[in-house]
């Protein structure tokens, strides 16, 4: 079982929920941030696994999320 799979099930989301539009919803960013913190996943891998678009966009969103916290 992948770490992403375990985390999104823990969040009460199904795999199909990762295909929702618009991309980079708050729960998806929280999931990406949690997975990145837990296993130091690359932005490229996270963007692909979570269907979040380009890795540079994900990096920007996560940076803003960290700054806002």
C-alpha positions as CSV (number, residue, x, y, z in Angstrom):
1,X,0.0,0.0,0.0
2,X,1.4,3.4,-0.9
3,X,1.8,6.2,1.6
4,X,-0.5,8.4,-0.5
5,X,-3.2,5.7,-0.5
6,X,-3.0,5.2,3.3
7,X,-3.1,9.0,3.9
8,X,-6.1,9.8,1.6
9,X,-8.1,6.9,3.1
10,X,-7.3,8.2,6.5
11,X,-8.6,11.6,5.4
12,X,-11.9,10.0,4.4
13,X,-11.3,10.4,0.6
14,X,-11.4,7.8,-2.1
15,X,-8.9,7.4,-4.9
16,X,-11.4,8.9,-7.4
17,X,-11.5,12.1,-5.3
18,X,-8.0,12.8,-6.4
19,X,-9.3,13.3,-10.0
20,X,-11.6,16.2,-8.9
21,X,-11.4,19.6,-10.4
22,X,-10.3,22.2,-9.7
23,X,-6.9,20.9,-8.8
24,X,-5.1,21.8,-5.6
25,X,-8.1,21.9,-3.3
26,X,-7.3,22.5,0.3
27,X,-7.6,18.9,1.3
28,X,-5.3,17.8,-1.5
29,X,-2.7,20.3,-0.5
30,X,-2.9,19.2,3.1
31,X,-2.5,15.6,1.9
32,X,0.5,16.5,-0.2
33,X,2.1,18.4,2.7
34,X,1.6,15.5,5.1
35,X,3.0,13.0,2.7
36,X,6.0,15.3,1.9
37,X,6.7,15.7,5.6
38,X,6.3,12.0,6.4
39,X,8.5,10.6,3.6
40,X,10.2,13.5,1.9
41,X,8.5,12.9,-1.4
42,X,9.6,15.0,-4.4
43,X,7.2,17.6,-5.8
44,X,7.3,15.7,-9.2
45,X,6.2,12.4,-7.5
46,X,3.5,14.1,-5.5
47,X,2.1,16.1,-8.4
48,X,1.9,12.8,-10.4
49,X,0.4,10.7,-7.6
50,X,-2.1,13.2,-6.5
51,X,-2.9,14.5,-10.0
52,X,-2.1,18.1,-9.0
53,X,-0.7,19.4,-12.2
54,X,2.8,20.7,-12.7
55,X,5.3,20.2,-9.8
56,X,6.3,23.9,-9.8
57,X,2.7,24.9,-9.2
58,X,2.4,22.4,-6.3
59,X,5.7,23.7,-4.8
60,X,4.3,27.2,-5.0
61,X,1.0,26.3,-3.3
62,X,2.8,24.4,-0.5
63,X,5.2,27.2,0.0
64,X,2.3,29.7,0.4
65,X,0.5,27.2,2.8
66,X,3.6,27.0,5.0
67,X,4.1,30.8,5.0
68,X,0.4,31.4,5.9
69,X,0.6,29.0,8.9
